[in-house]
Amino acid sequence: MEGLFGTLIPQVQHALRKEGYTVPTPVQSQAIPPQVEGKDLFGSAQTGTGKTAAFTIPMLQELANNSEMPERRQPRALILAPTRELAAQIGDSIETYSHFLDVSCAVIFGGVSQRPQEKALNHGVDIVVATPGRLLDLMGQRCIDLNQVETFILDEADRMLDMGFIPDIERVIAQLPNDRRNGFFSATVPKAVEDLAGKILVNPVRVTIDPEKPTVEKIDQKVLYVDQSKKDELLIDLIRKRKINRAIVFAKMKYRASRICEQLDRAGISSAPIHGDKSQAARTRALAEFRSGKIKVLVATDIAARGIDVDNITDVFNYDVPVEAETYVHRVGRTARAGAEGHAWTFCSKDEADLLREVENFIKKKIPDEIDHEFHRESILNAVRTFKTSRRKQAQKKNKKKKPKQWALKRKPRSLKDLSD
């Protein structure tokens, strides 16, 4: 192998070649070298940019270059992830890249029996990938000791913040040895995330890969104006007419995600919901069926979907306009990966005009209107336009008030004599 991948240890190169990876992504090119050198890293990168490999590969190199038998209950590396799905996917990545290495890994999360997790820890593992809640439970039961951790990675820090995990993370950090290497990854960097990074990292190298707008420009985006009561029919109509085989539908509430699935199933479109009220077994089964193509549509809430990383998603549907404009980027970033085409459809009802405007302000782009469908409501489109116009006038009026008064500009400067008096 040539380039960056050619500098890695042979065992990792073999694993990459086995998976067909020959060229690193931008985040991998920038993030792997400083970590291999033992430096802390602050990475701003979205899901789908190859960031998981960007922190697992350096970790595996470190462990391989300093091979020791892991002690019972004392892992040498710890990765924290916000969701069960993301933790499981990181575990899968480690298994892939360590195929030719003698490195062991345990994935720890709630919603399932902890007995197998305890058994793995008692046997001794090099790497633990965990969600904060279950890790703290096991720490409290003295099933795991973090004193031997040499490398600590925090992934999806902004989602940790959204989910209220920052106090839990601080409790975990308090139990880590001071002499360790750290990696910190976040798609976005609000002040609270910046503050948390300051508590973890020491003189970090900073890598930023389009943290706010990952793949938005590559996606064919459309907004459709529709009554709330007609959104199900519009969704079914689009899926049928476009012959969509792999799509994610985002809903803002758990009960709504389940109800959308019921409507899709009645229409003969295979689907499954994934949200916090579903058991881990149900979520894992839904993801497996989605990946295999057994079901065409996954209907998810934002928190449950954040850890999902599935290739070849052609369409993303914003059944509800997201309450937080930033979430729009996370949602639509599920499609148009690895150079593929992708489509994002946003359903906007009358009550969502202000949310749509916030999204467009955030991405600094007007989302094109799609009015060529039988459920189009011109009155909603007009209401949105009126709303945008009124807000724009308010902003202009506010800016006009800030202008200095003309009399103040026309005052003559005081003479030197005046100044000396």
C-alpha positions as CSV (number, residue, x, y, z in Angstrom):
1,M,0.0,0.0,0.0
2,E,1.1,3.6,-0.7
3,G,0.7,6.8,1.2
4,L,-0.4,7.0,4.8
5,F,-1.8,3.4,4.8
6,G,1.6,2.2,3.6
7,T,3.2,3.5,6.8
8,L,1.0,1.4,9.1
9,I,2.1,-1.9,10.6
10,P,1.8,-4.8,8.2
11,Q,-1.1,-6.5,10.1
12,V,-3.3,-3.3,9.8
13,Q,-2.3,-2.9,6.1
14,H,-3.5,-6.5,5.5
15,A,-6.8,-5.8,7.2
16,L,-7.4,-2.7,5.2
17,R,-6.5,-4.4,2.0
18,K,-8.9,-7.3,2.9
19,E,-11.7,-4.7,3.2
20,G,-10.7,-3.0,-0.1
21,Y,-9.5,0.2,1.6
22,T,-6.6,1.7,-0.3
23,V,-6.9,5.5,0.1
24,P,-7.5,7.3,3.4
25,T,-10.3,9.8,3.8
26,P,-9.4,13.4,4.7
27,V,-10.0,13.0,8.4
28,Q,-7.9,9.8,8.4
29,S,-5.1,11.5,6.6
30,Q,-5.0,14.3,9.1
31,A,-5.9,12.5,12.3
32,I,-3.9,9.2,12.2
33,P,-0.3,10.6,12.0
34,P,-0.4,12.8,15.2
35,Q,-2.1,10.0,17.2
36,V,0.6,7.5,16.0
37,E,3.1,10.0,17.4
38,G,1.4,9.8,20.7
39,K,-0.3,13.2,20.7
40,D,-3.8,14.1,21.9
41,L,-6.3,14.9,19.2
42,F,-9.4,17.1,18.9
43,G,-11.3,16.0,15.8
44,S,-14.4,17.8,14.4
45,A,-15.9,15.4,11.9
46,Q,-19.3,14.1,11.0
47,T,-20.5,10.5,10.8
48,G,-19.7,9.1,7.4
49,T,-16.2,10.7,7.1
50,G,-14.3,7.7,8.2
51,K,-13.6,9.0,11.7
52,T,-14.0,5.6,13.4
53,A,-11.0,4.2,11.6
54,A,-9.2,7.5,12.3
55,F,-9.1,6.7,16.0
56,T,-9.2,2.9,16.0
57,I,-6.2,2.3,13.7
58,P,-3.8,4.4,15.8
59,M,-5.1,2.7,19.0
60,L,-4.5,-0.8,17.4
61,Q,-0.9,0.2,16.4
62,E,-0.2,1.4,20.0
63,L,-1.4,-1.9,21.5
64,A,0.4,-4.0,18.9
65,N,3.7,-2.2,19.4
66,N,3.5,-2.7,23.1
67,S,1.9,-6.2,23.3
68,E,1.1,-7.3,26.8
69,M,-1.4,-9.8,28.1
70,P,-4.4,-7.8,29.4
71,E,-5.1,-8.2,33.1
72,R,-8.4,-9.2,34.5
73,R,-10.9,-6.3,34.6
74,Q,-8.1,-3.8,33.6
75,P,-8.4,-2.7,29.9
76,R,-5.6,-0.8,28.2
77,A,-7.8,1.3,26.1
78,L,-11.3,2.8,26.6
79,I,-13.7,4.2,24.0
80,L,-16.9,6.0,25.1
81,A,-19.8,6.3,22.7
82,P,-23.3,7.8,23.3
83,T,-25.5,5.0,22.0
84,R,-25.6,1.2,21.9
85,E,-25.7,1.1,18.1
86,L,-22.6,3.3,17.8
87,A,-20.7,1.3,20.4
88,A,-21.5,-1.9,18.6
89,Q,-20.4,-0.4,15.3
90,I,-17.1,0.7,16.8
91,G,-16.6,-2.8,18.1
92,D,-17.2,-4.2,14.6
93,S,-14.6,-1.8,13.2
94,I,-12.1,-2.8,15.8
95,E,-12.7,-6.5,14.9
96,T,-12.2,-5.7,11.2
97,Y,-9.0,-3.7,11.6
98,S,-7.5,-6.1,14.2
99,H,-8.2,-9.2,12.1
100,F,-4.5,-10.0,11.9
101,L,-3.6,-8.8,15.4
102,D,-3.8,-10.5,18.8
103,V,-6.0,-7.8,20.3
104,S,-9.2,-8.4,22.2
105,C,-12.2,-6.1,22.6
106,A,-15.4,-6.0,24.7
107,V,-18.4,-3.9,23.9
108,I,-20.4,-2.8,26.9
109,F,-23.9,-1.2,26.9
110,G,-27.2,-1.4,28.7
111,G,-30.4,-3.0,27.6
112,V,-28.9,-6.5,27.7
113,S,-27.7,-8.9,30.3
114,Q,-24.3,-7.8,31.8
115,R,-23.2,-11.3,32.6
116,P,-21.4,-11.9,29.2
117,Q,-19.8,-8.4,29.6
118,E,-18.6,-9.3,33.1
119,K,-17.2,-12.6,31.8
120,A,-15.2,-10.8,29.0
121,L,-13.8,-8.4,31.5
122,N,-12.9,-11.1,34.0
123,H,-11.0,-12.9,31.2
124,G,-9.1,-9.7,30.3
125,V,-9.5,-7.5,27.3
126,D,-7.3,-4.9,25.6
127,I,-10.1,-2.5,24.5
128,V,-13.4,-1.6,26.1
129,V,-16.0,0.2,24.0
130,A,-18.8,1.4,26.3
131,T,-21.8,3.6,26.8
132,P,-21.5,5.8,29.9
133,G,-24.4,4.3,31.9
134,R,-23.4,0.7,31.8
135,L,-19.8,1.5,32.3
136,L,-20.5,3.4,35.5
137,D,-22.7,0.5,36.7
138,L,-19.8,-2.0,36.2
139,M,-17.4,0.4,37.8
140,G,-19.7,0.7,40.8
141,Q,-19.8,-3.1,41.1
142,R,-16.0,-3.3,40.8
143,C,-16.2,-5.3,37.6
144,I,-13.8,-3.0,35.8
145,D,-10.8,-0.9,36.9
146,L,-9.6,1.9,34.7
147,N,-6.2,2.4,36.3
148,Q,-4.3,0.8,33.4
149,V,-6.0,2.7,30.5
150,E,-3.3,4.1,28.2
151,T,-5.6,5.5,25.5
152,F,-9.0,7.2,26.0
153,I,-11.3,8.1,23.1
154,L,-14.5,10.1,23.5
155,D,-16.7,9.8,20.4
156,E,-19.7,12.0,19.5
157,A,-19.1,14.4,22.3
158,D,-21.9,16.8,21.1
159,R,-24.4,14.0,21.2
160,M,-23.2,13.1,24.7
161,L,-24.0,16.7,25.6
162,D,-27.5,16.4,24.0
163,M,-28.2,13.2,25.9
164,G,-27.1,14.6,29.3
165,F,-24.1,12.4,29.7
166,I,-21.5,15.1,30.5
167,P,-21.6,14.5,34.3
168,D,-21.2,10.7,33.7
169,I,-18.2,11.3,31.4
170,E,-16.6,13.5,34.1
171,R,-17.1,10.7,36.6
172,V,-15.3,8.3,34.3
173,I,-12.5,10.7,33.6
174,A,-11.9,11.1,37.3
175,Q,-11.0,7.4,37.4
176,L,-8.5,7.4,34.5
177,P,-4.8,7.7,35.1
178,N,-3.2,11.1,34.2
179,D,-0.6,9.5,32.0
180,R,-2.6,8.6,28.9
181,R,-3.2,9.6,25.4
182,N,-6.6,11.1,24.5
183,G,-8.8,11.4,21.4
184,F,-11.9,13.6,21.3
185,F,-14.4,13.7,18.4
186,S,-17.4,15.8,17.9
187,A,-19.5,16.7,14.8
188,T,-20.1,20.2,16.2
189,V,-18.4,22.2,18.9
190,P,-20.7,24.2,21.1
191,K,-19.1,25.9,24.2
192,A,-20.0,23.1,26.5
193,V,-18.2,20.6,24.3
194,E,-15.2,22.9,24.1
195,D,-15.1,23.2,27.9
196,L,-15.2,19.4,28.2
197,A,-12.4,19.0,25.7
198,G,-10.3,21.4,27.9
199,K,-10.7,19.0,30.8
200,I,-9.6,16.0,28.8
201,L,-7.0,17.0,26.3
202,V,-3.4,18.2,26.7
203,N,-1.9,20.3,23.9
204,P,-4.0,18.6,21.3
205,V,-3.6,18.6,17.5
206,R,-6.9,20.0,16.1
207,V,-8.4,18.4,12.9
208,T,-11.5,19.9,11.4
209,I,-13.3,18.3,8.5
210,D,-16.3,20.5,7.6
211,P,-17.8,20.2,11.0
212,E,-21.1,22.0,10.2
213,K,-21.7,21.1,6.6
214,P,-20.4,17.6,5.8
215,T,-22.2,16.4,2.7
216,V,-25.1,18.8,2.5
217,E,-23.9,20.4,-0.8
218,K,-23.8,17.0,-2.5
219,I,-27.4,16.1,-1.6
220,D,-30.4,16.8,-3.7
221,Q,-32.6,18.6,-1.2
222,K,-36.3,19.5,-1.5
223,V,-39.0,20.9,0.8
224,L,-42.6,19.8,0.3
225,Y,-45.5,21.8,1.7
226,V,-48.1,19.5,3.1
227,D,-50.8,19.3,5.7
228,Q,-49.7,17.4,8.8
229,S,-52.6,15.0,8.3
230,K,-51.4,14.1,4.7
231,K,-47.7,13.4,5.5
232,D,-48.2,9.7,5.7
233,E,-49.9,9.6,2.2
234,L,-47.2,11.8,0.8
235,L,-44.4,9.6,2.2
236,I,-46.0,6.4,0.8
237,D,-46.6,8.1,-2.6
238,L,-42.9,9.2,-2.9
239,I,-41.5,5.8,-1.8
240,R,-43.7,4.0,-4.4
241,K,-43.2,6.4,-7.3
242,R,-39.4,6.6,-6.8
243,K,-39.1,2.9,-6.1
244,I,-37.0,3.5,-3.1
245,N,-35.3,0.5,-1.6
246,R,-33.3,2.0,1.3
247,A,-34.4,5.1,3.2
248,I,-34.5,6.6,6.7
249,V,-37.5,8.5,7.9
250,F,-36.9,10.9,10.8
251,A,-39.7,11.7,13.3
252,K,-39.4,13.8,16.4
253,M,-41.4,11.6,18.7
254,K,-41.3,7.9,19.5
255,Y,-45.0,7.3,19.2
256,R,-45.0,9.0,15.8
257,A,-42.2,6.8,14.6
258,S,-44.2,3.7,15.5
259,R,-47.3,5.0,13.9
260,I,-45.6,5.9,10.6
261,C,-44.3,2.3,10.5
262,E,-47.9,1.0,10.9
263,Q,-49.0,3.1,8.0
264,L,-46.1,2.0,5.8
265,D,-46.8,-1.7,6.6
266,R,-50.5,-1.3,5.7
267,A,-49.3,0.1,2.4
268,G,-47.1,-2.9,1.8
269,I,-43.9,-1.1,2.4
270,S,-41.6,-3.0,4.8
271,S,-40.3,-0.9,7.7
272,A,-39.2,-0.9,11.3
273,P,-39.1,1.7,14.0
274,I,-36.0,2.4,16.1
275,H,-36.3,4.6,19.2
276,G,-35.7,4.6,22.9
277,D,-38.8,2.5,23.8
278,K,-37.6,-0.4,21.7
279,S,-35.5,-3.1,23.4
280,Q,-31.9,-3.6,22.4
281,A,-32.8,-6.9,20.7
282,A,-35.5,-5.2,18.6
283,R,-33.2,-2.4,17.6
284,T,-30.4,-4.8,16.7
285,R,-32.8,-6.9,14.6
286,A,-34.3,-3.8,12.9
287,L,-30.8,-2.6,11.9
288,A,-29.7,-6.1,10.7
289,E,-32.9,-6.4,8.5
290,F,-32.3,-2.8,7.2
291,R,-28.7,-3.6,6.2
292,S,-29.7,-6.9,4.6
293,G,-32.5,-5.3,2.6
294,K,-35.2,-7.3,4.2
295,I,-36.9,-4.0,5.2
296,K,-36.8,-0.9,3.0
297,V,-37.5,1.9,5.4
298,L,-36.1,2.6,8.9
299,V,-38.2,5.1,10.9
300,A,-36.2,6.7,13.7
301,T,-36.0,9.4,16.3
302,D,-32.9,11.6,16.2
303,I,-31.2,10.3,19.4
304,A,-31.8,6.6,18.5
305,A,-30.5,7.2,15.0
306,R,-27.3,9.1,15.8
307,G,-25.2,5.9,16.1
308,I,-26.5,4.3,12.9
309,D,-24.0,4.1,10.1
310,V,-25.5,2.2,7.1
311,D,-24.1,2.5,3.6
312,N,-26.1,3.0,0.3
313,I,-29.0,5.0,1.8
314,T,-30.5,6.8,-1.2
315,D,-33.2,8.9,0.5
316,V,-33.7,10.6,3.8
317,F,-37.2,11.9,4.8
318,N,-37.6,14.6,7.4
319,Y,-41.2,13.7,8.3
320,D,-41.0,16.4,10.9
321,V,-38.8,19.5,10.4
322,P,-36.1,19.2,13.2
323,V,-36.5,21.4,16.2
324,E,-32.8,22.1,16.3
325,A,-31.5,23.3,12.9
326,E,-28.2,21.6,13.4
327,T,-30.0,18.2,13.5
328,Y,-30.9,18.7,9.9
329,V,-27.3,18.3,8.9
330,H,-26.9,15.1,11.0
331,R,-30.1,13.6,9.4
332,V,-29.4,14.3,5.7
333,G,-25.7,13.3,6.1
334,R,-26.9,9.7,6.1
335,T,-27.1,9.8,2.4
336,A,-24.8,10.7,-0.5
337,R,-21.8,9.0,1.0
338,A,-18.6,7.8,-0.8
339,G,-19.5,9.8,-3.9
340,A,-23.0,8.3,-4.2
341,E,-26.1,10.3,-5.0
342,G,-28.5,11.1,-2.3
343,H,-31.9,12.8,-1.8
344,A,-33.3,14.6,1.2
345,W,-37.1,15.4,1.4
346,T,-38.4,17.7,4.1
347,F,-42.1,17.8,4.8
348,C,-43.2,21.2,6.1
349,S,-46.6,21.8,7.6
350,K,-48.1,25.2,8.5
351,D,-46.8,25.1,12.0
352,E,-43.2,24.4,10.9
353,A,-42.4,27.5,8.9
354,D,-40.2,29.0,11.6
355,L,-38.2,25.8,12.0
356,L,-37.7,25.6,8.2
357,R,-36.3,29.1,8.2
358,E,-33.9,28.3,11.0
359,V,-32.6,25.2,9.0
360,E,-32.0,27.3,5.9
361,N,-30.3,30.0,8.0
362,F,-28.0,27.4,9.5
363,I,-27.0,25.7,6.2
364,K,-26.8,29.2,4.6
365,K,-28.9,27.9,1.7
366,K,-32.6,28.0,0.6
367,I,-33.9,24.5,0.1
368,P,-35.6,24.3,-3.3
369,D,-39.4,23.9,-3.2
370,E,-41.0,20.7,-4.7
371,I,-44.6,21.5,-5.6
372,D,-45.2,18.8,-8.2
373,H,-47.1,16.4,-6.1
374,E,-50.8,15.9,-5.4
375,F,-50.6,16.8,-1.7
376,H,-49.0,20.2,-2.3
377,R,-50.6,23.0,-0.3
378,E,-50.0,26.4,-1.8
379,S,-51.4,28.1,1.2
380,I,-48.6,26.7,3.4
381,L,-46.0,27.8,0.8
382,N,-47.4,31.3,0.9
383,A,-47.5,31.3,4.7
384,V,-43.8,30.3,4.7
385,R,-42.9,33.0,2.3
386,T,-44.9,35.6,4.3
387,F,-43.2,34.4,7.5
388,K,-39.7,34.7,5.9
389,T,-40.5,38.1,4.5
390,S,-41.8,39.5,7.9
391,R,-38.7,38.1,9.7
392,R,-36.4,39.7,7.1
393,K,-38.1,43.0,7.6
394,Q,-37.9,42.8,11.3
395,A,-34.2,42.1,11.0
396,Q,-33.7,45.0,8.7
397,K,-35.6,47.3,11.0
398,K,-33.6,46.1,14.0
399,N,-30.3,46.8,12.1
400,K,-31.5,50.2,11.0
401,K,-32.1,51.2,14.6
402,K,-28.5,50.4,15.4
403,K,-27.2,53.1,12.9
404,P,-25.5,56.1,14.7
405,K,-27.5,59.3,14.7
406,Q,-26.7,61.8,12.0
407,W,-26.2,64.7,14.4
408,A,-23.5,62.7,16.1
409,L,-21.6,62.2,12.8
410,K,-21.8,65.9,12.0
411,R,-20.3,67.3,15.2
412,K,-17.1,69.2,14.7
413,P,-14.0,67.7,16.3
414,R,-12.8,69.7,19.3
415,S,-9.8,71.9,18.8
416,L,-6.5,71.3,20.5
417,K,-7.3,74.4,22.6
418,D,-10.5,72.9,23.8
419,L,-8.7,69.7,24.7
420,S,-6.1,71.6,26.7
421,D,-8.7,73.5,28.8
